[in-house]
Amino acid sequence: MTLNIANYINGMVRIRIKGIMTERFVNLCMAQRILLWDIVKHDNDLYASMRLNDFFRIRPITRVSQVKIRVVAYRGLPFLIKRVKQRKMMLFGAVASLILLNIMTSYIWFVDIIGTKQLSDTMIREIAVQNGLRPGSEKNTVNAKQIEKKILLAIPEVAWVGVSFSGTRAEIEIVEKTMPREEDKAPTDIVAGKDGVIIEFIALAGKPMVKKGDTVKKGDLLITGIIPEQTVVDEAGQSIKNNVPPQLIKANGIVKARVWYETYGEAEMTVFHHERTGNREMAINIKIGSNQIPLKSAKLDPEAEFENEVIHKKIPVWRNSGLTVESEINIYHEVKTLWAAKTTEEARDEARTKALLAVQNLVPETAQILSRTSEVLDAAEPNLVRVKVSIESIEEIGRSVAILGQ
Amino acid sequence: MQYRKRGLQKLAGILEIPQDIVLDLPRITMLGNQQLLIENHKGIIEYTPSLVRIKLSRGELIVNGNHLMLSNLQVEQILIEGTVREVTYDT
């Protein structure tokens, strides 16, 4: 291996030895310590490889052994250098491209801003541009620390900012502060969102209008945010007009009530479903622009039932031409209707499942369910099972409603 | 001459010196039938792809085979590669 590398660096030649006494030439080479390898004979000519240095020493030997030498191939660094010298422009191009690459990579080509949620990228970009970070600016002149500081000072919503470079790309990473949500201070009332019987009533702010045990209807006022003029009774029993004017506040409170829900579910005793028989017919239309060309029309048995399946195939937009070429394939599957009877239990279960599904949409997730009952009703039709599901729950029924007239 | 050689051989045996050095004999190493390494030779007499004749200190070595190639040629050793069929020692 090392010998191979050494040979490559020094250069090697493959020669053709022509003559009668080729063996003598080989022996003489050996005696002169000229290394030969890969000696092969082809059509009375001997081919051998040797080092380039040795090649310049074989002239006396050729004279003695009366052979003719011809170089057939050469390999190695000296020949490569010679070739490069002959093609100076190639070397120049290689060097120029390296220099160009070096220059190009010392500039910033892209500025990316990541991590923004509420803030706009343009605002941050503007600050970056003001401080010399824009596509086209030199990497060495950009002071990342200073830009970080400037952005942090200019935008109070930013919690942390990091400017980093990866290749020709500058990255501004923003971490936003999570600001506390501003509460709505507008005056509101608390009204009932559902019918029910109040079992827990705590007015935190505002004037209570109902009390525990009351039955309320949807829309009834529970806690009002309108505080009337306050009157204070002094020791003498005389009412003194207080100078507190009527106030409007945001009413708040906990109103829990017992709420009932009722839903119905129905199921038929017999069901039918379609089953494909396997017979099918196909109709193919081609649409070019607004013209429709039927390629194949379906021959349908008028007595059979069919399921229709339509497949649209469109040629992708080709050179933005407005012409649409579309094929429409109608597949008609022949179907057979099958009837199946269900037991009463199955039908009842199905009806109950339907009813429970319906009631689940009505009851909020936070509600505490007290009882759940289901009963089978007598249906008018003989083919029908009807189930009623009723649920009793305790839940928060208070809803904030803005006081109008403000 | 014969007597002297035998004496030398005996001496080499007693002193545990490798005999090829003492007696100027070639050392021939074969790797299967693909490689044949001859050390301590005196040059090649004839070379064709099917026959290689190598001069030794006494006599010659005839190698028969196919696609024979002298892959390394030095003063001390010759490496023959190819398919060796026959190695004959001719004195």
Contacts between the chains, C-beta under 8 A, distances in Angstrom:
chain1	res1	chain2	res2	distance
A	22	B	47	7.4
A	23	B	44	5.5
A	23	B	45	6.4
A	23	B	46	5.9
A	23	B	47	5.8
A	26	B	43	8.0
A	26	B	44	5.9
A	26	B	47	7.1
A	26	B	70	7.7
A	26	B	73	6.5
A	27	B	43	4.1
A	27	B	44	6.2
A	29	B	73	7.3
A	30	B	43	6.3
A	30	B	73	6.0
A	30	B	74	6.7
A	30	B	75	5.3
A	31	B	43	7.7
A	31	B	75	7.0
A	33	B	74	7.8
A	33	B	75	6.0
A	35	B	72	8.0
A	35	B	73	7.2
A	35	B	74	6.3
A	36	B	70	7.3
A	36	B	73	4.2
A	37	B	70	7.7
A	37	B	71	5.7
A	37	B	72	5.1
A	37	B	73	6.5
A	38	B	69	6.6
A	38	B	70	7.8
A	38	B	71	5.6
A	39	B	47	7.1
A	39	B	69	6.4
A	39	B	70	3.7
A	39	B	71	7.4
A	39	B	73	6.3
A	40	B	49	7.1
A	40	B	69	5.2
A	41	B	47	6.4
A	41	B	48	5.6
A	41	B	49	5.3
A	46	B	47	7.5
A	48	B	70	7.9
A	48	B	73	7.9
